Amino acid sequence: MKLFPEKSYVIELNNSDQFLNSLQENSLPRDIFISSYNNQNFIGEITDSEFRITLSSRILSFFCEFQGKINQNKCLIKTGLHKHAKLFFSLVFIIIIALIPFSIFYGIKNPILPLLAHLLIIRFIYIELGYRFFLWRGLKKLKKINGVISILPFNF
């Protein structure tokens, strides 16, 4: 089991150039300050054969990031948590684990069980459900882009 969820998908395309152009039209560059989203679906970097995008929702877009590589009329997408989300949740996990020696030192009986319960709640409720919800929203928006025939799960 991985600490942070990841999934891969294959997108079948009509035309890869049409898909890239449509993706660029629906995306804002990552390196500019964004005060108005102008109904754009994604924020990210798009090159000739690769892209790295997140949803353009203001607060929770860091839950799911899409990294894609285009080969002819297929696109392989790897999804996962954004690096800022991984850093944030890693720090939360470290803080919770660091509380175990402090609670033992202060005489709290059996501190491991409640702290492990917090770790499991964070991992399986907050991270997993947030990731799945924003993955679903992102794939739904990717399906609406011109040139997409279908999106299928891919296992390595």
Secondary structure, 3 states (H helix, E strand, C coil): CCCCCEEEEEEEECCHHHHHHHHHHCEEECCCCCCCCCCCCEEEEECCCEEEEEECCCCCHHHCEEEEEEECCEEEEEEECCHHHHHHHHHHHHHHHHHHHHHHHCCCCCCHHHHHHHHHHHHHHHHHHHHHHHHHHHHHHHHCCCCEEEEEEECC
